[in-house]
Amino acid sequence: MNTEQIITAIREQARQLESLRDKLKAEYRYYGATLKKINPQSTEYQIILGAFLATEKILNETENGFFKASPYLELDKEIEPIVTHLLLCS
């Protein structure tokens, strides 16, 4: 792979992560709205609350950027700022 192919692959992964994050945000809103409608004493409430809190944790942990969002991209500390700059410029 040449540099351009690597950058293209990383950009595609960034787009996929962004899409996944958008889906998580939608699920988070859905869970929050659902919790308001059901009995807090029910098993269903506890299950949805667990999903709501797990989704919230993921969103909070990924709030600070692309690299925290992806455990699959272990980039060298010297390369990470360069790739981040390229992603922000694209």
N, CA, C and O atoms as a printed pandas DataFrame, in Angstrom:
     atom_number atom_name residue_name chain_id  residue_number  x_coord  y_coord  z_coord
0              1         N          MET        A               1    0.838   -1.187    0.000
1              2        CA          MET        A               1    0.000    0.000    0.000
2              3         C          MET        A               1    0.878    1.244    0.000
3              4         O          MET        A               1    1.865    1.328    0.731
4              5         N          ASN        A               2    0.503    2.193   -0.824
5              6        CA          ASN        A               2    1.228    3.457   -0.798
6              7         C          ASN        A               2    0.550    4.419    0.189
7              8         O          ASN        A               2   -0.502    4.110    0.748
8              9         N          THR        A               3    1.155    5.561    0.388
9             10        CA          THR        A               3    0.663    6.525    1.374
10            11         C          THR        A               3   -0.770    6.950    1.084
11            12         O          THR        A               3   -1.590    7.030    1.999
12            13         N          GLU        A               4   -1.075    7.219   -0.166
13            14        CA          GLU        A               4   -2.427    7.656   -0.533
14            15         C          GLU        A               4   -3.460    6.583   -0.218
15            16         O          GLU        A               4   -4.549    6.897    0.264
16            17         N          GLN        A               5   -3.136    5.328   -0.482
17            18        CA          GLN        A               5   -4.055    4.232   -0.176
18            19         C          GLN        A               5   -4.285    4.109    1.328
19            20         O          GLN        A               5   -5.405    3.859    1.774
20            21         N          ILE        A               6   -3.229    4.284    2.096
21            22        CA          ILE        A               6   -3.357    4.218    3.553
22            23         C          ILE        A               6   -4.244    5.347    4.062
23            24         O          ILE        A               6   -5.131    5.128    4.887
24            25         N          ILE        A               7   -3.999    6.548    3.567
25            26        CA          ILE        A               7   -4.802    7.700    3.982
26            27         C          ILE        A               7   -6.255    7.507    3.572
27            28         O          ILE        A               7   -7.161    7.822    4.345
28            29         N          THR        A               8   -6.489    7.000    2.380
29            30        CA          THR        A               8   -7.852    6.732    1.917
30            31         C          THR        A               8   -8.532    5.705    2.814
31            32         O          THR        A               8   -9.697    5.870    3.175
32            33         N          ALA        A               9   -7.816    4.655    3.172
33            34        CA          ALA        A               9   -8.375    3.622    4.047
34            35         C          ALA        A               9   -8.709    4.195    5.426
35            36         O          ALA        A               9   -9.745    3.865    6.003
36            37         N          ILE        A              10   -7.843    5.040    5.944
37            38        CA          ILE        A              10   -8.093    5.651    7.254
38            39         C          ILE        A              10   -9.286    6.594    7.187
39            40         O          ILE        A              10  -10.107    6.626    8.104
40            41         N          ARG        A              11   -9.385    7.361    6.106
41            42        CA          ARG        A              11  -10.543    8.252    5.945
42            43         C          ARG        A              11  -11.844    7.453    5.889
43            44         O          ARG        A              11  -12.849    7.854    6.477
44            45         N          GLU        A              12  -11.824    6.333    5.188
45            46        CA          GLU        A              12  -13.016    5.489    5.096
46            47         C          GLU        A              12  -13.389    4.954    6.471
47            48         O          GLU        A              12  -14.564    4.929    6.835
48            49         N          GLN        A              13  -12.401    4.531    7.225
49            50        CA          GLN        A              13  -12.689    4.065    8.582
50            51         C          GLN        A              13  -13.239    5.199    9.434
51            52         O          GLN        A              13  -14.127    4.978   10.257
52            53         N          ALA        A              14  -12.729    6.396    9.251
53            54        CA          ALA        A              14  -13.236    7.553    9.990
54            55         C          ALA        A              14  -14.700    7.804    9.640
55            56         O          ALA        A              14  -15.510    8.090   10.522
56            57         N          ARG        A              15  -15.040    7.700    8.364
57            58        CA          ARG        A              15  -16.437    7.875    7.942
58            59         C          ARG        A              15  -17.327    6.796    8.554
59            60         O          ARG        A              15  -18.439    7.079    9.000
60            61         N          GLN        A              16  -16.835    5.568    8.572
61            62        CA          GLN        A              16  -17.605    4.474    9.165
62            63         C          GLN        A              16  -17.811    4.696   10.664
63            64         O          GLN        A              16  -18.892    4.439   11.194
64            65         N          LEU        A              17  -16.775    5.172   11.335
65            66        CA          LEU        A              17  -16.902    5.455   12.766
66            67         C          LEU        A              17  -17.879    6.592   13.019
67            68         O          LEU        A              17  -18.652    6.547   13.975
68            69         N          GLU        A              18  -17.849    7.601   12.176
69            70        CA          GLU        A              18  -18.777    8.719   12.297
70            71         C          GLU        A              18  -20.209    8.220   12.123
71            72         O          GLU        A              18  -21.104    8.624   12.866
72            73         N          SER        A              19  -20.425    7.349   11.150
73            74        CA          SER        A              19  -21.745    6.773   10.919
74            75         C          SER        A              19  -22.192    5.953   12.131
75            76         O          SER        A              19  -23.344    6.037   12.558
76            77         N          LEU        A              20  -21.288    5.177   12.667
77            78        CA          LEU        A              20  -21.598    4.374   13.849
78            79         C          LEU        A              20  -21.936    5.275   15.031
79            80         O          LEU        A              20  -22.864    4.992   15.788
80            81         N          ARG        A              21  -21.195    6.340   15.183
81            82        CA          ARG        A              21  -21.468    7.280   16.275
82            83         C          ARG        A              21  -22.849    7.924   16.102
83            84         O          ARG        A              21  -23.567    8.107   17.085
84            85         N          ASP        A              22  -23.223    8.264   14.883
85            86        CA          ASP        A              22  -24.554    8.814   14.630
86            87         C          ASP        A              22  -25.638    7.809   15.014
87            88         O          ASP        A              22  -26.658    8.179   15.596
88            89         N          LYS        A              23  -25.413    6.540   14.685
89            90        CA          LYS        A              23  -26.372    5.492   15.052
90            91         C          LYS        A              23  -26.468    5.350   16.569
91            92         O          LYS        A              23  -27.558    5.173   17.112
92            93         N          LEU        A              24  -25.328    5.427   17.246
93            94        CA          LEU        A              24  -25.333    5.349   18.710
94            95         C          LEU        A              24  -26.100    6.515   19.324
95            96         O          LEU        A              24  -26.831    6.334   20.299
96            97         N          LYS        A              25  -25.937    7.704   18.760
97            98        CA          LYS        A              25  -26.669    8.867   19.259
98            99         C          LYS        A              25  -28.176    8.662   19.101
99           100         O          LYS        A              25  -28.953    9.006   19.991
100          101         N          ALA        A              26  -28.579    8.104   17.971
101          102        CA          ALA        A              26  -30.000    7.841   17.735
102          103         C          ALA        A              26  -30.524    6.807   18.734
103          104         O          ALA        A              26  -31.616    6.968   19.278
104          105         N          GLU        A              27  -29.752    5.756   18.973
105          106        CA          GLU        A              27  -30.155    4.743   19.950
106          107         C          GLU        A              27  -30.250    5.353   21.343
107          108         O          GLU        A              27  -31.178    5.055   22.095
108          109         N          TYR        A              28  -29.306    6.193   21.679
109          110        CA          TYR        A              28  -29.285    6.848   22.986
110          111         C          TYR        A              28  -30.564    7.666   23.189
111          112         O          TYR        A              28  -31.185    7.601   24.250
112          113         N          ARG        A              29  -30.952    8.433   22.171
113          114        CA          ARG        A              29  -32.186    9.228   22.254
114          115         C          ARG        A              29  -33.410    8.318   22.377
115          116         O          ARG        A              29  -34.331    8.607   23.140
116          117         N          TYR        A              30  -33.412    7.223   21.622
117          118        CA          TYR        A              30  -34.525    6.272   21.669
118          119         C          TYR        A              30  -34.654    5.667   23.069
119          120         O          TYR        A              30  -35.747    5.623   23.634
120          121         N          TYR        A              31  -33.533    5.203   23.621
121          122        CA          TYR        A              31  -33.569    4.605   24.959
122          123         C          TYR        A              31  -34.054    5.612   25.992
123          124         O          TYR        A              31  -34.852    5.272   26.865
124          125         N          GLY        A              32  -33.579    6.845   25.896
125          126        CA          GLY        A              32  -33.997    7.884   26.833
126          127         C          GLY        A              32  -35.496    8.146   26.759
127          128         O          GLY        A              32  -36.161    8.270   27.787
128          129         N          ALA        A              33  -36.022    8.229   25.548
129          130        CA          ALA        A              33  -37.463    8.455   25.367
130          131         C          ALA        A              33  -38.268    7.260   25.867
131          132         O          ALA        A              33  -39.329    7.429   26.466
132          133         N          THR        A              34  -37.766    6.061   25.622
133          134        CA          THR        A              34  -38.467    4.847   26.049
134          135         C          THR        A              34  -38.511    4.752   27.567
135          136         O          THR        A              34  -39.528    4.349   28.132
136          137         N          LEU        A              35  -37.429    5.114   28.228
137          138        CA          LEU        A              35  -37.388    5.040   29.693
138          139         C          LEU        A              35  -38.471    5.903   30.333
139          140         O          LEU        A              35  -38.987    5.563   31.398
140          141         N          LYS        A              36  -38.813    7.007   29.697
141          142        CA          LYS        A              36  -39.835    7.902   30.240
142          143         C          LYS        A              36  -41.234    7.298   30.153
143          144         O          LYS        A              36  -42.147    7.735   30.853
144          145         N          LYS        A              37  -41.398    6.295   29.294
145          146        CA          LYS        A              37  -42.727    5.754   29.014
146          147         C          LYS        A              37  -43.055    4.473   29.778
147          148         O          LYS        A              37  -44.215    4.061   29.805
148          149         N          ILE        A              38  -42.073    3.840   30.394
149          150        CA          ILE        A              38  -42.350    2.545   31.018
150          151         C          ILE        A              38  -42.138    2.587   32.529
151          152         O          ILE        A              38  -41.483    3.483   33.060
152          153         N          ASN        A              39  -42.703    1.603   33.197
153          154        CA          ASN        A              39  -42.658    1.493   34.651
154          155         C          ASN        A              39  -41.221    1.267   35.131
155          156         O          ASN        A              39  -40.576    0.306   34.711
156          157         N          PRO        A              40  -40.713    2.144   36.008
157          158        CA          PRO        A              40  -39.340    1.992   36.507
158          159         C          PRO        A              40  -39.110    0.704   37.307
159          160         O          PRO        A              40  -37.965    0.312   37.532
160          161         N          GLN        A              41  -40.165    0.061   37.727
161          162        CA          GLN        A              41  -40.038   -1.179   38.500
162          163         C          GLN        A              41  -39.974   -2.423   37.613
163          164         O          GLN        A              41  -39.742   -3.525   38.109
164          165         N          SER        A              42  -40.176   -2.254   36.326
165          166        CA          SER        A              42  -40.232   -3.410   35.426
166          167         C          SER        A              42  -38.847   -3.892   35.013
167          168         O          SER        A              42  -37.870   -3.145   35.052
168          169         N          THR        A              43  -38.791   -5.147   34.622
169          170        CA          THR        A              43  -37.553   -5.734   34.103
170          171         C          THR        A              43  -37.162   -5.042   32.805
171          172         O          THR        A              43  -35.981   -4.798   32.557
172          173         N          GLU        A              44  -38.148   -4.729   31.983
173          174        CA          GLU        A              44  -37.889   -4.040   30.717
174          175         C          GLU        A              44  -37.161   -2.717   30.966
175          176         O          GLU        A              44  -36.233   -2.361   30.240
176          177         N          TYR        A              45  -37.592   -2.000   31.993
177          178        CA          TYR        A              45  -36.953   -0.727   32.337
178          179         C          TYR        A              45  -35.481   -0.942   32.669
179          180         O          TYR        A              45  -34.622   -0.193   32.203
180          181         N          GLN        A              46  -35.190   -1.955   33.469
181          182        CA          GLN        A              46  -33.808   -2.235   33.868
182          183         C          GLN        A              46  -32.934   -2.582   32.660
183          184         O          GLN        A              46  -31.783   -2.153   32.577
184          185         N          ILE        A              47  -33.480   -3.350   31.736
185          186        CA          ILE        A              47  -32.734   -3.725   30.524
186          187         C          ILE        A              47  -32.451   -2.491   29.668
187          188         O          ILE        A              47  -31.328   -2.288   29.206
188          189         N          ILE        A              48  -33.476   -1.678   29.464
189          190        CA          ILE        A              48  -33.307   -0.478   28.639
190          191         C          ILE        A              48  -32.389    0.526   29.338
191          192         O          ILE        A              48  -31.593    1.201   28.686
192          193         N          LEU        A              49  -32.500    0.622   30.663
193          194        CA          LEU        A              49  -31.607    1.504   31.410
194          195         C          LEU        A              49  -30.151    1.064   31.233
195          196         O          LEU        A              49  -29.263    1.901   31.069
196          197         N          GLY        A              50  -29.911   -0.239   31.266
197          198        CA          GLY        A              50  -28.557   -0.758   31.043
198          199         C          GLY        A              50  -28.038   -0.391   29.662
199          200         O          GLY        A              50  -26.888    0.023   29.514
200          201         N          ALA        A              51  -28.889   -0.543   28.650
201          202        CA          ALA        A              51  -28.497   -0.182   27.282
202          203         C          ALA        A              51  -28.254    1.323   27.171
203          204         O          ALA        A              51  -27.311    1.763   26.513
204          205         N          PHE        A              52  -29.114    2.104   27.820
205          206        CA          PHE        A              52  -28.986    3.562   27.817
206          207         C          PHE        A              52  -27.654    3.985   28.435
207          208         O          PHE        A              52  -26.935    4.807   27.868
208          209         N          LEU        A              53  -27.328    3.421   29.596
209          210        CA          LEU        A              53  -26.087    3.782   30.288
210          211         C          LEU        A              53  -24.850    3.308   29.531
211          212         O          LEU        A              53  -23.837    4.007   29.496
212          213         N          ALA        A              54  -24.927    2.127   28.927
213          214        CA          ALA        A              54  -23.797    1.622   28.134
214          215         C          ALA        A              54  -23.557    2.508   26.915
215          216         O          ALA        A              54  -22.414    2.828   26.587
216          217         N          THR        A              55  -24.632    2.899   26.253
217          218        CA          THR        A              55  -24.517    3.774   25.084
218          219         C          THR        A              55  -23.957    5.133   25.489
219          220         O          THR        A              55  -23.111    5.697   24.795
220          221         N          GLU        A              56  -24.433    5.651   26.611
221          222        CA          GLU        A              56  -23.930    6.928   27.121
222          223         C          GLU        A              56  -22.427    6.848   27.403
223          224         O          GLU        A              56  -21.683    7.774   27.080
224          225         N          LYS        A              57  -21.990    5.757   27.997
225          226        CA          LYS        A              57  -20.564    5.578   28.308
226          227         C          LYS        A              57  -19.731    5.560   27.023
227          228         O          LYS        A              57  -18.686    6.208   26.950
228          229         N          ILE        A              58  -20.188    4.827   26.022
229          230        CA          ILE        A              58  -19.465    4.769   24.744
230          231         C          ILE        A              58  -19.389    6.156   24.114
231          232         O          ILE        A              58  -18.328    6.573   23.649
232          233         N          LEU        A              59  -20.505    6.862   24.101
233          234        CA          LEU        A              59  -20.513    8.204   23.508
234          235         C          LEU        A              59  -19.583    9.148   24.263
235          236         O          LEU        A              59  -18.868    9.937   23.646
236          237         N          ASN        A              60  -19.586    9.075   25.583
237          238        CA          ASN        A              60  -18.698    9.938   26.379
238          239         C          ASN        A              60  -17.238    9.609   26.133
239          240         O          ASN        A              60  -16.407   10.513   26.037
240          241         N          GLU        A              61  -16.916    8.333   26.030
241          242        CA          GLU        A              61  -15.532    7.930   25.819
242          243         C          GLU        A              61  -15.027    8.301   24.426
243          244         O          GLU        A              61  -13.828    8.501   24.236
244          245         N          THR        A              62  -15.916    8.392   23.469
245          246        CA          THR        A              62  -15.502    8.712   22.103
246          247         C          THR        A              62  -15.658   10.194   21.777
247          248         O          THR        A              62  -15.335   10.626   20.670
248          249         N          GLU        A              63  -16.145   10.961   22.724
249          250        CA          GLU        A              63  -16.397   12.383   22.491
250          251         C          GLU        A              63  -15.131   13.140   22.096
251          252         O          GLU        A              63  -15.195   14.108   21.339
252          253         N          ASN        A              64  -13.991   12.703   22.603
253          254        CA          ASN        A              64  -12.750   13.444   22.379
254          255         C          ASN        A              64  -12.046   13.105   21.086
255          256         O          ASN        A              64  -10.930   13.572   20.861
256          257         N          GLY        A              65  -12.651   12.318   20.238
257          258        CA          GLY        A              65  -12.019   12.157   18.946
258          259         C          GLY        A              65  -12.000   10.775   18.357
259          260         O          GLY        A              65  -12.411    9.781   18.956
260          261         N          PHE        A              66  -11.503   10.776   17.159
261          262        CA          PHE        A              66  -11.489    9.609   16.285
262          263         C          PHE        A              66  -10.691    8.449   16.858
263          264         O          PHE        A              66  -11.149    7.307   16.801
264          265         N          PHE        A              67   -9.519    8.706   17.405
265          266        CA          PHE        A              67   -8.659    7.606   17.821
266          267         C          PHE        A              67   -9.181    6.900   19.061
267          268         O          PHE        A              67   -8.991    5.692   19.209
268          269         N          LYS        A              68   -9.836    7.632   19.954
269          270        CA          LYS        A              68  -10.443    6.973   21.100
270          271         C          LYS        A              68  -11.632    6.128   20.655
271          272         O          LYS        A              68  -11.963    5.130   21.295
272          273         N          ALA        A              69  -12.266    6.524   19.571
273          274        CA          ALA        A              69  -13.439    5.805   19.090
274          275         C          ALA        A              69  -13.081    4.472   18.464
275          276         O          ALA        A              69  -13.938    3.597   18.336
276          277         N          SER        A              70  -11.839    4.306   18.074
277          278        CA          SER        A              70  -11.472    3.097   17.355
278          279         C          SER        A              70  -10.322    2.351   18.020
279          280         O          SER        A              70   -9.162    2.739   17.879
280          281         N          PRO        A              71  -10.642    1.278   18.745
281          282        CA          PRO        A              71   -9.560    0.481   19.327
282          283         C          PRO        A              71   -8.799   -0.299   18.261
283          284         O          PRO        A              71   -7.755   -0.889   18.541
284          285         N          TYR        A              72   -9.323   -0.300   17.043
285          286        CA          TYR        A              72   -8.710   -1.074   15.962
286          287         C          TYR        A              72   -7.603   -0.319   15.246
287          288         O          TYR        A              72   -6.845   -0.909   14.476
288          289         N          LEU        A              73   -7.506    0.970   15.491
289          290        CA          LEU        A              73   -6.464    1.766   14.836
290          291         C          LEU        A              73   -5.408    2.140   15.859
291          292         O          LEU        A              73   -5.489    3.193   16.490
292          293         N          GLU        A              74   -4.442    1.295   16.017
293          294        CA          GLU        A              74   -3.345    1.562   16.945
294          295         C          GLU        A              74   -2.214    2.205   16.150
295          296         O          GLU        A              74   -1.351    1.513   15.610
296          297         N          LEU        A              75   -2.228    3.523   16.086
297          298        CA          LEU        A              75   -1.226    4.237   15.309
298          299         C          LEU        A              75   -0.099    4.722   16.205
299          300         O          LEU        A              75   -0.316    5.105   17.354
300          301         N          ASP        A              76    1.074    4.697   15.671
301          302        CA          ASP        A              76    2.256    5.185   16.362
302          303         C          ASP        A              76    2.046    6.642   16.765
303          304         O          ASP        A              76    1.428    7.412   16.030
304          305         N          LYS        A              77    2.557    7.013   17.924
305          306        CA          LYS        A              77    2.369    8.377   18.441
306          307         C          LYS        A              77    2.911    9.459   17.505
307          308         O          LYS        A              77    2.414   10.585   17.518
308          309         N          GLU        A              78    3.895    9.145   16.716
309          310        CA          GLU        A              78    4.427   10.135   15.773
310          311         C          GLU        A              78    3.519   10.288   14.555
311          312         O          GLU        A              78    3.457   11.365   13.962
312          313         N          ILE        A              79    2.827    9.239   14.184
313          314        CA          ILE        A              79    1.968    9.262   13.004
314          315         C          ILE        A              79    0.592    9.836   13.337
315          316         O          ILE        A              79   -0.019   10.498   12.499
316          317         N          GLU        A              80    0.104    9.592   14.540
317          318        CA          GLU        A              80   -1.245    9.999   14.923
318          319         C          GLU        A              80   -1.537   11.479   14.663
319          320         O          GLU        A              80   -2.581   11.772   14.079
320          321         N          PRO        A              81   -0.681   12.434   15.059
321          322        CA          PRO        A              81   -0.993   13.845   14.787
322          323         C          PRO        A              81   -1.064   14.172   13.293
323          324         O          PRO        A              81   -1.865   15.008   12.875
324          325         N          ILE        A              82   -0.244   13.527   12.511
325          326        CA          ILE        A              82   -0.245   13.765   11.064
326          327         C          ILE        A              82   -1.551   13.271   10.454
327          328         O          ILE        A              82   -2.188   13.977    9.672
328          329         N          VAL        A              83   -1.942   12.058   10.816
329          330        CA          VAL        A              83   -3.179   11.486   10.287
330          331         C          VAL        A              83   -4.379   12.300   10.762
331          332         O          VAL        A              83   -5.299   12.559    9.986
332          333         N          THR        A              84   -4.373   12.701   12.021
333          334        CA          THR        A              84   -5.464   13.528   12.540
334          335         C          THR        A              84   -5.577   14.821   11.741
335          336         O          THR        A              84   -6.680   15.227   11.377
336          337         N          HIS        A              85   -4.465   15.461   11.468
337          338        CA          HIS        A              85   -4.461   16.695   10.675
338          339         C          HIS        A              85   -5.037   16.444    9.280
339          340         O          HIS        A              85   -5.844   17.232    8.786
340          341         N          LEU        A              86   -4.624   15.354    8.656
341          342        CA          LEU        A              86   -5.128   15.028    7.317
342          343         C          LEU        A              86   -6.632   14.789    7.342
343          344         O          LEU        A              86   -7.345   15.222    6.436
344          345         N          LEU        A              87   -7.117   14.104    8.368
345          346        CA          LEU        A              87   -8.550   13.842    8.468
346          347         C          LEU        A              87   -9.331   15.134    8.667
347          348         O          LEU        A              87  -10.404   15.312    8.092
348          349         N          LEU        A              88   -8.798   16.020    9.472
349          350        CA          LEU        A              88   -9.484   17.286    9.714
350          351         C          LEU        A              88   -9.494   18.173    8.473
351          352         O          LEU        A              88  -10.417   18.965    8.281
352          353         N          CYS        A              89   -8.480   18.044    7.639
353          354        CA          CYS        A              89   -8.392   18.858    6.423
354          355         C          CYS        A              89   -9.248   18.311    5.281
355          356         O          CYS        A              89   -9.536   19.026    4.321
356          357         N          SER        A              90   -9.649   17.059    5.386
357          358        CA          SER        A              90  -10.391   16.462    4.262
358          359         C          SER        A              90  -11.850   16.821    4.280
359          360         O          SER        A              90  -12.601   16.395    3.402
